[in-house]
Amino acid sequence: MTAVARMQSPPVDLGSPEAAAAALRTFWRLSDAWQLSVAEQLTLLGVGKSTLYQWKQGKVGPLDRHVLERLSYLFGIYAALHILFPEADRADAWLRKPNDAPLFGGRSAMDRMLAGQVADLYVVREYLDAQRGGKA
């Protein structure tokens, strides 16, 4: 496919069930890499247990904008970590290690992310983007 043909491809409908299923498949892989518990998954996604279990069973409809925003931050955090730490194990472990940066106050980035607010995901993403010298 030529570059021109790629640029003329129809835009992906992020509100479609297919896009939602793809995003959640990526989240499940991220969850495995980060060894997230169910409680951590619930908090990071900002959803209830019944919703999470429906998704895990493949019953996925369009995701609302709040979940999409959270997923975007989580995917950006994952990508930034794997740029900063080319060794996957080290990149994934960084999240749970104590951090002396003022943003974390000796706690881990995961602790900050699990505070439950989307803003907590945002600040971790921004911190990592700054550490790697740029924006996403």
N, CA, C and O atoms as CSV, one atom per row, in Angstrom:
chain,resi,resn,atom,element,x,y,z
A,1,MET,N,N,0.849,-1.170,0.000
A,1,MET,CA,C,0.000,0.000,0.000
A,1,MET,C,C,0.899,1.238,0.000
A,1,MET,O,O,1.862,1.315,0.763
A,2,THR,N,N,0.586,2.174,-0.834
A,2,THR,CA,C,1.389,3.394,-0.931
A,2,THR,C,C,1.047,4.336,0.210
A,2,THR,O,O,0.016,4.196,0.869
A,3,ALA,N,N,1.935,5.300,0.431
A,3,ALA,CA,C,1.701,6.288,1.488
A,3,ALA,C,C,0.425,7.071,1.214
A,3,ALA,O,O,-0.322,7.386,2.141
A,4,VAL,N,N,0.172,7.384,-0.042
A,4,VAL,CA,C,-1.039,8.131,-0.387
A,4,VAL,C,C,-2.276,7.296,-0.078
A,4,VAL,O,O,-3.256,7.822,0.450
A,5,ALA,N,N,-2.246,6.021,-0.395
A,5,ALA,CA,C,-3.390,5.152,-0.123
A,5,ALA,C,C,-3.637,5.049,1.378
A,5,ALA,O,O,-4.789,5.025,1.812
A,6,ARG,N,N,-2.571,4.989,2.179
A,6,ARG,CA,C,-2.734,4.928,3.628
A,6,ARG,C,C,-3.362,6.203,4.147
A,6,ARG,O,O,-4.202,6.153,5.046
A,7,MET,N,N,-2.973,7.347,3.600
A,7,MET,CA,C,-3.515,8.613,4.063
A,7,MET,C,C,-4.986,8.749,3.687
A,7,MET,O,O,-5.713,9.495,4.343
A,8,GLN,N,N,-5.441,8.054,2.657
A,8,GLN,CA,C,-6.815,8.157,2.224
A,8,GLN,C,C,-7.705,7.084,2.842
A,8,GLN,O,O,-8.895,7.020,2.534
A,9,SER,N,N,-7.149,6.245,3.706
A,9,SER,CA,C,-7.950,5.225,4.367
A,9,SER,C,C,-9.006,5.906,5.231
A,9,SER,O,O,-8.765,6.983,5.776
A,10,PRO,N,N,-10.171,5.282,5.356
A,10,PRO,CA,C,-11.204,5.888,6.205
A,10,PRO,C,C,-10.740,5.933,7.646
A,10,PRO,O,O,-10.012,5.049,8.095
A,11,PRO,N,N,-11.154,6.952,8.369
A,11,PRO,CA,C,-10.741,7.043,9.771
A,11,PRO,C,C,-11.339,5.904,10.588
A,11,PRO,O,O,-12.421,5.403,10.284
A,12,VAL,N,N,-10.620,5.509,11.622
A,12,VAL,CA,C,-11.096,4.455,12.515
A,12,VAL,C,C,-12.165,5.059,13.415
A,12,VAL,O,O,-11.964,6.130,13.988
A,13,ASP,N,N,-13.289,4.382,13.541
A,13,ASP,CA,C,-14.360,4.828,14.420
A,13,ASP,C,C,-14.082,4.304,15.819
A,13,ASP,O,O,-14.352,3.142,16.121
A,14,LEU,N,N,-13.534,5.176,16.680
A,14,LEU,CA,C,-13.177,4.754,18.031
A,14,LEU,C,C,-14.398,4.374,18.861
A,14,LEU,O,O,-14.267,3.744,19.910
A,15,GLY,N,N,-15.568,4.751,18.398
A,15,GLY,CA,C,-16.778,4.406,19.115
A,15,GLY,C,C,-17.372,3.071,18.717
A,15,GLY,O,O,-18.409,2.673,19.247
A,16,SER,N,N,-16.738,2.378,17.800
A,16,SER,CA,C,-17.288,1.102,17.331
A,16,SER,C,C,-16.962,-0.030,18.314
A,16,SER,O,O,-15.963,0.029,19.032
A,17,PRO,N,N,-17.813,-1.053,18.336
A,17,PRO,CA,C,-17.521,-2.218,19.183
A,17,PRO,C,C,-16.208,-2.905,18.803
A,17,PRO,O,O,-15.519,-3.446,19.667
A,18,GLU,N,N,-15.861,-2.884,17.509
A,18,GLU,CA,C,-14.613,-3.513,17.065
A,18,GLU,C,C,-13.404,-2.786,17.644
A,18,GLU,O,O,-12.455,-3.414,18.115
A,19,ALA,N,N,-13.448,-1.454,17.604
A,19,ALA,CA,C,-12.349,-0.658,18.169
A,19,ALA,C,C,-12.272,-0.857,19.678
A,19,ALA,O,O,-11.182,-0.935,20.244
A,20,ALA,N,N,-13.429,-0.938,20.323
A,20,ALA,CA,C,-13.457,-1.163,21.773
A,20,ALA,C,C,-12.834,-2.508,22.115
A,20,ALA,O,O,-12.048,-2.613,23.056
A,21,ALA,N,N,-13.186,-3.535,21.350
A,21,ALA,CA,C,-12.634,-4.868,21.603
A,21,ALA,C,C,-11.122,-4.870,21.405
A,21,ALA,O,O,-10.398,-5.490,22.185
A,22,ALA,N,N,-10.641,-4.186,20.374
A,22,ALA,CA,C,-9.192,-4.111,20.128
A,22,ALA,C,C,-8.491,-3.373,21.268
A,22,ALA,O,O,-7.430,-3.798,21.726
A,23,ALA,N,N,-9.080,-2.277,21.723
A,23,ALA,CA,C,-8.477,-1.512,22.822
A,23,ALA,C,C,-8.421,-2.351,24.096
A,23,ALA,O,O,-7.426,-2.322,24.820
A,24,LEU,N,N,-9.477,-3.088,24.364
A,24,LEU,CA,C,-9.488,-3.915,25.571
A,24,LEU,C,C,-8.530,-5.095,25.464
A,24,LEU,O,O,-7.938,-5.494,26.466
A,25,ARG,N,N,-8.365,-5.658,24.274
A,25,ARG,CA,C,-7.350,-6.714,24.107
A,25,ARG,C,C,-5.969,-6.173,24.449
A,25,ARG,O,O,-5.164,-6.852,25.086
A,26,THR,N,N,-5.706,-4.951,24.022
A,26,THR,CA,C,-4.426,-4.320,24.352
A,26,THR,C,C,-4.321,-4.095,25.851
A,26,THR,O,O,-3.261,-4.307,26.440
A,27,PHE,N,N,-5.412,-3.668,26.470
A,27,PHE,CA,C,-5.399,-3.462,27.920
A,27,PHE,C,C,-5.146,-4.763,28.666
A,27,PHE,O,O,-4.422,-4.761,29.662
A,28,TRP,N,N,-5.725,-5.880,28.214
A,28,TRP,CA,C,-5.494,-7.166,28.901
A,28,TRP,C,C,-4.017,-7.549,28.819
A,28,TRP,O,O,-3.452,-8.064,29.783
A,29,ARG,N,N,-3.396,-7.297,27.669
A,29,ARG,CA,C,-1.955,-7.590,27.551
A,29,ARG,C,C,-1.147,-6.680,28.475
A,29,ARG,O,O,-0.200,-7.127,29.122
A,30,LEU,N,N,-1.521,-5.421,28.533
A,30,LEU,CA,C,-0.858,-4.479,29.434
A,30,LEU,C,C,-1.049,-4.946,30.884
A,30,LEU,O,O,-0.108,-4.903,31.676
A,31,SER,N,N,-2.243,-5.383,31.227
A,31,SER,CA,C,-2.535,-5.877,32.578
A,31,SER,C,C,-1.648,-7.055,32.941
A,31,SER,O,O,-1.168,-7.153,34.071
A,32,ASP,N,N,-1.431,-7.945,31.987
A,32,ASP,CA,C,-0.538,-9.083,32.230
A,32,ASP,C,C,0.889,-8.603,32.453
A,32,ASP,O,O,1.565,-9.059,33.376
A,33,ALA,N,N,1.348,-7.683,31.610
A,33,ALA,CA,C,2.718,-7.181,31.725
A,33,ALA,C,C,2.937,-6.483,33.063
A,33,ALA,O,O,3.988,-6.631,33.686
A,34,TRP,N,N,1.946,-5.730,33.492
A,34,TRP,CA,C,2.058,-4.983,34.745
A,34,TRP,C,C,1.583,-5.778,35.948
A,34,TRP,O,O,1.637,-5.286,37.075
A,35,GLN,N,N,1.117,-6.998,35.725
A,35,GLN,CA,C,0.619,-7.882,36.782
A,35,GLN,C,C,-0.454,-7.187,37.619
A,35,GLN,O,O,-0.395,-7.170,38.849
A,36,LEU,N,N,-1.428,-6.619,36.924
A,36,LEU,CA,C,-2.508,-5.899,37.597
A,36,LEU,C,C,-3.522,-6.866,38.196
A,36,LEU,O,O,-3.925,-7.839,37.559
A,37,SER,N,N,-3.919,-6.586,39.412
A,37,SER,CA,C,-5.010,-7.331,40.029
A,37,SER,C,C,-6.332,-6.841,39.435
A,37,SER,O,O,-6.365,-5.824,38.744
A,38,VAL,N,N,-7.401,-7.556,39.702
A,38,VAL,CA,C,-8.720,-7.123,39.237
A,38,VAL,C,C,-9.052,-5.755,39.845
A,38,VAL,O,O,-9.563,-4.874,39.153
A,39,ALA,N,N,-8.767,-5.583,41.119
A,39,ALA,CA,C,-9.051,-4.296,41.770
A,39,ALA,C,C,-8.285,-3.158,41.093
A,39,ALA,O,O,-8.821,-2.064,40.915
A,40,GLU,N,N,-7.044,-3.416,40.722
A,40,GLU,CA,C,-6.258,-2.397,40.032
A,40,GLU,C,C,-6.822,-2.111,38.642
A,40,GLU,O,O,-6.864,-0.958,38.215
A,41,GLN,N,N,-7.251,-3.144,37.944
A,41,GLN,CA,C,-7.867,-2.955,36.628
A,41,GLN,C,C,-9.112,-2.085,36.746
A,41,GLN,O,O,-9.313,-1.167,35.951
A,42,LEU,N,N,-9.941,-2.375,37.737
A,42,LEU,CA,C,-11.164,-1.602,37.958
A,42,LEU,C,C,-10.855,-0.127,38.189
A,42,LEU,O,O,-11.493,0.751,37.609
A,43,THR,N,N,-9.877,0.130,39.037
A,43,THR,CA,C,-9.518,1.505,39.362
A,43,THR,C,C,-8.938,2.227,38.157
A,43,THR,O,O,-9.320,3.360,37.864
A,44,LEU,N,N,-8.019,1.577,37.461
A,44,LEU,CA,C,-7.373,2.228,36.318
A,44,LEU,C,C,-8.362,2.524,35.190
A,44,LEU,O,O,-8.247,3.546,34.514
A,45,LEU,N,N,-9.327,1.636,34.988
A,45,LEU,CA,C,-10.318,1.846,33.938
A,45,LEU,C,C,-11.482,2.718,34.401
A,45,LEU,O,O,-12.197,3.295,33.581
A,46,GLY,N,N,-11.670,2.811,35.716
A,46,GLY,CA,C,-12.767,3.606,36.247
A,46,GLY,C,C,-14.127,2.986,35.991
A,46,GLY,O,O,-15.099,3.693,35.727
A,47,VAL,N,N,-14.196,1.647,36.070
A,47,VAL,CA,C,-15.459,0.942,35.829
A,47,VAL,C,C,-15.774,0.025,37.011
A,47,VAL,O,O,-14.936,-0.202,37.883
A,48,GLY,N,N,-16.992,-0.493,37.017
A,48,GLY,CA,C,-17.419,-1.431,38.041
A,48,GLY,C,C,-17.116,-2.871,37.666
A,48,GLY,O,O,-16.761,-3.175,36.527
A,49,LYS,N,N,-17.263,-3.751,38.652
A,49,LYS,CA,C,-16.956,-5.172,38.448
A,49,LYS,C,C,-17.773,-5.804,37.337
A,49,LYS,O,O,-17.235,-6.535,36.506
A,50,SER,N,N,-19.073,-5.528,37.318
A,50,SER,CA,C,-19.911,-6.180,36.305
A,50,SER,C,C,-19.481,-5.780,34.898
A,50,SER,O,O,-19.473,-6.614,33.993
A,51,THR,N,N,-19.129,-4.526,34.709
A,51,THR,CA,C,-18.666,-4.067,33.397
A,51,THR,C,C,-17.372,-4.777,33.023
A,51,THR,O,O,-17.229,-5.275,31.907
A,52,LEU,N,N,-16.430,-4.819,33.966
A,52,LEU,CA,C,-15.151,-5.468,33.689
A,52,LEU,C,C,-15.347,-6.931,33.314
A,52,LEU,O,O,-14.738,-7.407,32.356
A,53,TYR,N,N,-16.184,-7.647,34.051
A,53,TYR,CA,C,-16.384,-9.067,33.766
A,53,TYR,C,C,-17.112,-9.287,32.444
A,53,TYR,O,O,-16.843,-10.268,31.751
A,54,GLN,N,N,-18.025,-8.393,32.087
A,54,GLN,CA,C,-18.660,-8.491,30.767
A,54,GLN,C,C,-17.608,-8.333,29.670
A,54,GLN,O,O,-17.593,-9.087,28.696
A,55,TRP,N,N,-16.737,-7.352,29.841
A,55,TRP,CA,C,-15.679,-7.127,28.855
A,55,TRP,C,C,-14.764,-8.338,28.754
A,55,TRP,O,O,-14.377,-8.738,27.656
A,56,LYS,N,N,-14.419,-8.920,29.889
A,56,LYS,CA,C,-13.532,-10.089,29.867
A,56,LYS,C,C,-14.179,-11.276,29.166
A,56,LYS,O,O,-13.485,-12.143,28.636
A,57,GLN,N,N,-15.510,-11.315,29.164
A,57,GLN,CA,C,-16.239,-12.383,28.470
A,57,GLN,C,C,-16.457,-12.049,26.996
A,57,GLN,O,O,-17.084,-12.816,26.265
A,58,GLY,N,N,-15.940,-10.909,26.567
A,58,GLY,CA,C,-16.066,-10.529,25.168
A,58,GLY,C,C,-17.320,-9.749,24.840
A,58,GLY,O,O,-17.585,-9.465,23.672
A,59,LYS,N,N,-18.095,-9.399,25.850
A,59,LYS,CA,C,-19.323,-8.612,25.639
A,59,LYS,C,C,-18.956,-7.136,25.686
A,59,LYS,O,O,-19.063,-6.475,26.720
A,60,VAL,N,N,-18.520,-6.643,24.536
A,60,VAL,CA,C,-17.991,-5.284,24.469
A,60,VAL,C,C,-18.807,-4.466,23.490
A,60,VAL,O,O,-18.979,-4.846,22.332
A,61,GLY,N,N,-19.302,-3.351,23.964
A,61,GLY,CA,C,-19.947,-2.380,23.085
A,61,GLY,C,C,-19.027,-1.180,22.979
A,61,GLY,O,O,-17.877,-1.245,23.412
A,62,PRO,N,N,-19.502,-0.110,22.422
A,62,PRO,CA,C,-18.660,1.094,22.344
A,62,PRO,C,C,-18.237,1.533,23.748
A,62,PRO,O,O,-19.007,1.435,24.703
A,63,LEU,N,N,-17.015,2.012,23.850
A,63,LEU,CA,C,-16.515,2.522,25.129
A,63,LEU,C,C,-16.834,4.004,25.235
A,63,LEU,O,O,-16.770,4.740,24.251
A,64,ASP,N,N,-17.179,4.433,26.451
A,64,ASP,CA,C,-17.460,5.863,26.592
A,64,ASP,C,C,-16.152,6.649,26.604
A,64,ASP,O,O,-15.071,6.079,26.754
A,65,ARG,N,N,-16.266,7.945,26.447
A,65,ARG,CA,C,-15.083,8.788,26.296
A,65,ARG,C,C,-14.180,8.775,27.527
A,65,ARG,O,O,-12.971,8.983,27.417
A,66,HIS,N,N,-14.766,8.530,28.698
A,66,HIS,CA,C,-13.964,8.497,29.920
A,66,HIS,C,C,-13.035,7.284,29.933
A,66,HIS,O,O,-11.870,7.392,30.316
A,67,VAL,N,N,-13.548,6.143,29.518
A,67,VAL,CA,C,-12.726,4.930,29.443
A,67,VAL,C,C,-11.680,5.087,28.345
A,67,VAL,O,O,-10.524,4.703,28.529
A,68,LEU,N,N,-12.076,5.645,27.213
A,68,LEU,CA,C,-11.118,5.868,26.128
A,68,LEU,C,C,-9.982,6.790,26.570
A,68,LEU,O,O,-8.824,6.570,26.214
A,69,GLU,N,N,-10.313,7.817,27.344
A,69,GLU,CA,C,-9.280,8.721,27.843
A,69,GLU,C,C,-8.314,7.984,28.762
A,69,GLU,O,O,-7.099,8.146,28.650
A,70,ARG,N,N,-8.849,7.180,29.665
A,70,ARG,CA,C,-8.007,6.403,30.580
A,70,ARG,C,C,-7.106,5.435,29.800
A,70,ARG,O,O,-5.912,5.322,30.078
A,71,LEU,N,N,-7.693,4.746,28.829
A,71,LEU,CA,C,-6.906,3.822,28.022
A,71,LEU,C,C,-5.797,4.548,27.281
A,71,LEU,O,O,-4.675,4.048,27.192
A,72,SER,N,N,-6.100,5.703,26.758
A,72,SER,CA,C,-5.088,6.486,26.046
A,72,SER,C,C,-3.903,6.802,26.958
A,72,SER,O,O,-2.750,6.641,26.557
A,73,TYR,N,N,-4.182,7.247,28.172
A,73,TYR,CA,C,-3.093,7.533,29.115
A,73,TYR,C,C,-2.318,6.267,29.457
A,73,TYR,O,O,-1.087,6.283,29.484
A,74,LEU,N,N,-3.022,5.179,29.716
A,74,LEU,CA,C,-2.348,3.925,30.073
A,74,LEU,C,C,-1.466,3.425,28.939
A,74,LEU,O,O,-0.341,2.986,29.178
A,75,PHE,N,N,-1.961,3.487,27.709
A,75,PHE,CA,C,-1.156,3.041,26.573
A,75,PHE,C,C,0.053,3.950,26.388
A,75,PHE,O,O,1.135,3.483,26.032
A,76,GLY,N,N,-0.128,5.245,26.629
A,76,GLY,CA,C,0.993,6.183,26.531
A,76,GLY,C,C,2.036,5.933,27.601
A,76,GLY,O,O,3.234,6.031,27.334
A,77,ILE,N,N,1.595,5.608,28.815
A,77,ILE,CA,C,2.516,5.287,29.905
A,77,ILE,C,C,3.322,4.043,29.540
A,77,ILE,O,O,4.544,4.014,29.688
A,78,TYR,N,N,2.628,3.029,29.065
A,78,TYR,CA,C,3.303,1.791,28.659
A,78,TYR,C,C,4.346,2.077,27.579
A,78,TYR,O,O,5.488,1.629,27.683
A,79,ALA,N,N,3.961,2.814,26.554
A,79,ALA,CA,C,4.875,3.115,25.449
A,79,ALA,C,C,6.073,3.920,25.933
A,79,ALA,O,O,7.208,3.615,25.568
A,80,ALA,N,N,5.837,4.937,26.746
A,80,ALA,CA,C,6.937,5.764,27.244
A,80,ALA,C,C,7.917,4.934,28.074
A,80,ALA,O,O,9.131,5.094,27.946
A,81,LEU,N,N,7.397,4.055,28.916
A,81,LEU,CA,C,8.276,3.205,29.731
A,81,LEU,C,C,9.148,2.308,28.861
A,81,LEU,O,O,10.316,2.076,29.170
A,82,HIS,N,N,8.575,1.808,27.774
A,82,HIS,CA,C,9.338,0.906,26.918
A,82,HIS,C,C,10.307,1.659,26.012
A,82,HIS,O,O,11.208,1.054,25.429
A,83,ILE,N,N,10.134,2.948,25.892
A,83,ILE,CA,C,11.141,3.780,25.222
A,83,ILE,C,C,12.270,4.085,26.200
A,83,ILE,O,O,13.446,4.005,25.845
A,84,LEU,N,N,11.909,4.433,27.426
A,84,LEU,CA,C,12.916,4.771,28.437
A,84,LEU,C,C,13.727,3.559,28.887
A,84,LEU,O,O,14.924,3.674,29.153
A,85,PHE,N,N,13.082,2.408,28.970
A,85,PHE,CA,C,13.722,1.178,29.435
A,85,PHE,C,C,13.518,0.094,28.380
A,85,PHE,O,O,12.494,-0.590,28.392
A,86,PRO,N,N,14.474,-0.072,27.471
A,86,PRO,CA,C,14.298,-1.058,26.398
A,86,PRO,C,C,14.120,-2.502,26.879
A,86,PRO,O,O,13.610,-3.340,26.136
A,87,GLU,N,N,14.532,-2.795,28.101
A,87,GLU,CA,C,14.306,-4.142,28.644
A,87,GLU,C,C,12.887,-4.185,29.215
A,87,GLU,O,O,12.575,-3.461,30.160
A,88,ALA,N,N,12.040,-5.024,28.650
A,88,ALA,CA,C,10.623,-5.058,29.017
A,88,ALA,C,C,10.403,-5.273,30.509
A,88,ALA,O,O,9.556,-4.605,31.102
A,89,ASP,N,N,11.135,-6.178,31.123
A,89,ASP,CA,C,10.950,-6.446,32.546
A,89,ASP,C,C,11.234,-5.211,33.387
A,89,ASP,O,O,10.515,-4.914,34.341
A,90,ARG,N,N,12.281,-4.504,33.025
A,90,ARG,CA,C,12.650,-3.288,33.763
A,90,ARG,C,C,11.593,-2.195,33.565
A,90,ARG,O,O,11.228,-1.498,34.512
A,91,ALA,N,N,11.111,-2.053,32.340
A,91,ALA,CA,C,10.082,-1.051,32.045
A,91,ALA,C,C,8.818,-1.329,32.853
A,91,ALA,O,O,8.236,-0.418,33.442
A,92,ASP,N,N,8.404,-2.576,32.876
A,92,ASP,CA,C,7.172,-2.929,33.573
A,92,ASP,C,C,7.325,-2.858,35.093
A,92,ASP,O,O,6.367,-2.539,35.797
A,93,ALA,N,N,8.508,-3.148,35.595
A,93,ALA,CA,C,8.747,-3.115,37.038
A,93,ALA,C,C,8.832,-1.694,37.582
A,93,ALA,O,O,8.538,-1.469,38.756
A,94,TRP,N,N,9.229,-0.730,36.754
A,94,TRP,CA,C,9.408,0.658,37.198
A,94,TRP,C,C,8.157,1.201,37.874
A,94,TRP,O,O,8.258,1.961,38.837
A,95,LEU,N,N,7.013,0.834,37.398
A,95,LEU,CA,C,5.753,1.365,37.926
A,95,LEU,C,C,5.554,1.105,39.408
A,95,LEU,O,O,4.916,1.900,40.098
A,96,ARG,N,N,6.089,0.010,39.899
A,96,ARG,CA,C,5.843,-0.369,41.305
A,96,ARG,C,C,7.006,-0.043,42.238
A,96,ARG,O,O,6.958,-0.335,43.433
A,97,LYS,N,N,8.036,0.559,41.685
A,97,LYS,CA,C,9.190,0.898,42.519
A,97,LYS,C,C,9.008,2.276,43.154
A,97,LYS,O,O,8.453,3.182,42.532
A,98,PRO,N,N,9.481,2.431,44.404
A,98,PRO,CA,C,9.412,3.759,45.033
A,98,PRO,C,C,10.167,4.777,44.181
A,98,PRO,O,O,11.185,4.461,43.565
A,99,ASN,N,N,9.651,5.995,44.158
A,99,ASN,CA,C,10.223,7.027,43.305
A,99,ASN,C,C,10.361,8.313,44.111
A,99,ASN,O,O,9.401,8.782,44.722
A,100,ASP,N,N,11.567,8.878,44.105
A,100,ASP,CA,C,11.836,10.086,44.881
A,100,ASP,C,C,11.471,11.378,44.163
A,100,ASP,O,O,11.627,12.459,44.731
A,101,ALA,N,N,10.992,11.290,42.935
A,101,ALA,CA,C,10.574,12.499,42.216
A,101,ALA,C,C,9.465,13.176,43.031
A,101,ALA,O,O,8.621,12.492,43.611
A,102,PRO,N,N,9.460,14.507,43.079
A,102,PRO,CA,C,8.451,15.221,43.879
A,102,PRO,C,C,7.011,14.799,43.574
A,102,PRO,O,O,6.163,14.793,44.466
A,103,LEU,N,N,6.745,14.458,42.352
A,103,LEU,CA,C,5.412,14.032,41.938
A,103,LEU,C,C,4.940,12.798,42.702
A,103,LEU,O,O,3.745,12.625,42.941
A,104,PHE,N,N,5.894,11.938,43.084
A,104,PHE,CA,C,5.551,10.671,43.716
A,104,PHE,C,C,5.817,10.657,45.221
A,104,PHE,O,O,5.234,9.845,45.939
A,105,GLY,N,N,6.677,11.529,45.701
A,105,GLY,CA,C,6.934,11.624,47.134
A,105,GLY,C,C,7.383,10.329,47.775
A,105,GLY,O,O,6.977,10.029,48.898
A,106,GLY,N,N,8.210,9.553,47.096
A,106,GLY,CA,C,8.717,8.307,47.645
A,106,GLY,C,C,7.828,7.106,47.373
A,106,GLY,O,O,8.221,5.971,47.645
A,107,ARG,N,N,6.653,7.337,46.848
A,107,ARG,CA,C,5.747,6.235,46.504
A,107,ARG,C,C,5.957,5.863,45.040
A,107,ARG,O,O,6.703,6.528,44.321
A,108,SER,N,N,5.307,4.823,44.617
A,108,SER,CA,C,5.475,4.382,43.233
A,108,SER,C,C,4.515,5.119,42.298
A,108,SER,O,O,3.521,5.705,42.725
A,109,ALA,N,N,4.847,5.068,41.026
A,109,ALA,CA,C,3.944,5.626,40.010
A,109,ALA,C,C,2.615,4.888,40.036
A,109,ALA,O,O,1.565,5.499,39.837
A,110,MET,N,N,2.646,3.577,40.279
A,110,MET,CA,C,1.398,2.812,40.343
A,110,MET,C,C,0.532,3.299,41.491
A,110,MET,O,O,-0.688,3.385,41.353
A,111,ASP,N,N,1.150,3.623,42.629
A,111,ASP,CA,C,0.377,4.173,43.739
A,111,ASP,C,C,-0.348,5.443,43.303
A,111,ASP,O,O,-1.521,5.637,43.623
A,112,ARG,N,N,0.350,6.297,42.580
A,112,ARG,CA,C,-0.261,7.539,42.086
A,112,ARG,C,C,-1.393,7.224,41.113
A,112,ARG,O,O,-2.469,7.818,41.194
A,113,MET,N,N,-1.152,6.299,40.203
A,113,MET,CA,C,-2.152,5.937,39.205
A,113,MET,C,C,-3.397,5.329,39.851
A,113,MET,O,O,-4.502,5.491,39.333
A,114,LEU,N,N,-3.229,4.639,40.965
A,114,LEU,CA,C,-4.340,3.978,41.633
A,114,LEU,C,C,-5.102,4.892,42.586
A,114,LEU,O,O,-6.004,4.441,43.292
A,115,ALA,N,N,-4.744,6.175,42.609
A,115,ALA,CA,C,-5.508,7.128,43.407
A,115,ALA,C,C,-6.925,7.264,42.846
A,115,ALA,O,O,-7.827,7.748,43.530
A,116,GLY,N,N,-7.113,6.833,41.594
A,116,GLY,CA,C,-8.457,6.720,41.049
A,116,GLY,C,C,-8.925,7.815,40.120
A,116,GLY,O,O,-9.930,7.646,39.430
A,117,GLN,N,N,-8.224,8.935,40.084
A,117,GLN,CA,C,-8.641,10.033,39.220
A,117,GLN,C,C,-7.923,9.955,37.878
A,117,GLN,O,O,-6.765,9.543,37.808
A,118,VAL,N,N,-8.607,10.349,36.830
A,118,VAL,CA,C,-7.979,10.353,35.512
A,118,VAL,C,C,-6.776,11.300,35.509
A,118,VAL,O,O,-5.813,11.081,34.773
A,119,ALA,N,N,-6.831,12.342,36.323
A,119,ALA,CA,C,-5.711,13.284,36.418
A,119,ALA,C,C,-4.447,12.603,36.917
A,119,ALA,O,O,-3.346,13.027,36.565
A,120,ASP,N,N,-4.575,11.563,37.725
A,120,ASP,CA,C,-3.406,10.829,38.212
A,120,ASP,C,C,-2.716,10.090,37.068
A,120,ASP,O,O,-1.489,10.006,37.027
A,121,LEU,N,N,-3.503,9.561,36.152
A,121,LEU,CA,C,-2.924,8.921,34.967
A,121,LEU,C,C,-2.240,9.969,34.096
A,121,LEU,O,O,-1.154,9.737,33.564
A,122,TYR,N,N,-2.881,11.111,33.960
A,122,TYR,CA,C,-2.345,12.202,33.146
A,122,TYR,C,C,-0.976,12.654,33.660
A,122,TYR,O,O,-0.045,12.810,32.869
A,123,VAL,N,N,-0.840,12.866,34.976
A,123,VAL,CA,C,0.431,13.382,35.489
A,123,VAL,C,C,1.553,12.356,35.356
A,123,VAL,O,O,2.702,12.734,35.132
A,124,VAL,N,N,1.249,11.083,35.489
A,124,VAL,CA,C,2.282,10.055,35.294
A,124,VAL,C,C,2.694,10.042,33.822
A,124,VAL,O,O,3.881,9.954,33.510
A,125,ARG,N,N,1.736,10.126,32.936
A,125,ARG,CA,C,2.043,10.169,31.499
A,125,ARG,C,C,2.902,11.382,31.165
A,125,ARG,O,O,3.897,11.255,30.450
A,126,GLU,N,N,2.537,12.545,31.667
A,126,GLU,CA,C,3.299,13.770,31.408
A,126,GLU,C,C,4.710,13.668,31.975
A,126,GLU,O,O,5.668,14.105,31.337
A,127,TYR,N,N,4.846,13.097,33.160
A,127,TYR,CA,C,6.155,12.921,33.780
A,127,TYR,C,C,7.050,12.052,32.888
A,127,TYR,O,O,8.202,12.401,32.629
A,128,LEU,N,N,6.518,10.932,32.427
A,128,LEU,CA,C,7.291,10.031,31.583
A,128,LEU,C,C,7.632,10.674,30.242
A,128,LEU,O,O,8.743,10.503,29.739
A,129,ASP,N,N,6.701,11.400,29.670
A,129,ASP,CA,C,6.981,12.097,28.412
A,129,ASP,C,C,8.099,13.102,28.606
A,129,ASP,O,O,8.968,13.232,27.743
A,130,ALA,N,N,8.094,13.819,29.727
A,130,ALA,CA,C,9.167,14.787,30.014
A,130,ALA,C,C,10.499,14.072,30.212
A,130,ALA,O,O,11.535,14.572,29.775
A,131,GLN,N,N,10.489,12.912,30.862
A,131,GLN,CA,C,11.723,12.154,31.086
A,131,GLN,C,C,12.349,11.681,29.786
A,131,GLN,O,O,13.571,11.579,29.674
A,132,ARG,N,N,11.513,11.397,28.816
A,132,ARG,CA,C,12.059,10.933,27.543
A,132,ARG,C,C,12.312,12.084,26.585
A,132,ARG,O,O,12.739,11.876,25.450
A,133,GLY,N,N,12.046,13.302,27.049
A,133,GLY,CA,C,12.442,14.483,26.272
A,133,GLY,C,C,11.425,14.978,25.266
A,133,GLY,O,O,11.793,15.612,24.277
A,134,GLY,N,N,10.178,14.706,25.496
A,134,GLY,CA,C,9.206,15.228,24.539
A,134,GLY,C,C,7.805,14.831,24.843
A,134,GLY,O,O,7.503,14.271,25.896
A,135,LYS,N,N,6.963,15.126,23.917
A,135,LYS,CA,C,5.546,14.798,24.006
A,135,LYS,C,C,5.264,13.522,23.235
A,135,LYS,O,O,6.072,13.082,22.417
A,136,ALA,N,N,4.111,12.936,23.504
A,136,ALA,CA,C,3.701,11.734,22.772
A,136,ALA,C,C,3.331,12.091,21.349
A,136,ALA,O,O,2.959,11.214,20.570
